[in-house]
């Protein structure tokens, strides 16, 4: 964010520099220097600014250096709720610390076993935050061998965008699918169901939808089954 962006966000929120400084725990001269471009936001202060000014969570710094390997379902649900997912509206909390949607998406995709209600939220997240830094997301997905999972979720999101005639998002997501296609893995995987019973694995191998077959995933999720994606 530029200094002008910060000033605009503060004024839009109806806060004076003094008000903002008190609520952010810094001095008024420091706020002035930030807005004048003489200082840069630290990652920690960026999170507080995003929450105070009501900024899009895409401005929140990404996790550095690594995402957590394991995240419990309750934490993921609260994070997705904080990002605005209608299916978890009852979990929203004013004390939630904003997180970058790309971090939440990658953390969810990386889980060995993921609750169906969280799997269902992922195409919505892709659609809602379609202007994410996808270069970073795709790179991190490849590092963790998650490109097939991400590709499938993007395909579901693109199918929803097509269904609701959002051509701009559908086109952007189609381009994203193409970027992931070049690194598609040949090995079979699941979408957060590593503990899938062998009998169900065999059934899904034969009966999974075309999109899942293309991305070599053992799952029966389809765009039509998503309640909140549009």
Secondary structure as GFF3:
##gff-version 3
##sequence-region A 1 230
A	DSSP	alpha_helix	3	12	.	.	.	ID=ss1
A	DSSP	alpha_helix	17	24	.	.	.	ID=ss2
A	DSSP	alpha_helix	28	35	.	.	.	ID=ss3
A	DSSP	alpha_helix	43	53	.	.	.	ID=ss4
A	DSSP	three_ten_helix	57	59	.	.	.	ID=ss5
A	DSSP	alpha_helix	73	82	.	.	.	ID=ss6
A	DSSP	three_ten_helix	86	91	.	.	.	ID=ss7
A	DSSP	alpha_helix	101	109	.	.	.	ID=ss8
A	DSSP	alpha_helix	116	128	.	.	.	ID=ss9
A	DSSP	alpha_helix	134	143	.	.	.	ID=ss10
A	DSSP	alpha_helix	147	163	.	.	.	ID=ss11
A	DSSP	alpha_helix	167	181	.	.	.	ID=ss12
A	DSSP	beta_strand	189	190	.	.	.	ID=ss13
A	DSSP	alpha_helix	198	207	.	.	.	ID=ss14
A	DSSP	alpha_helix	210	214	.	.	.	ID=ss15
A	DSSP	beta_strand	217	218	.	.	.	ID=ss16
A	DSSP	three_ten_helix	223	225	.	.	.	ID=ss17
###
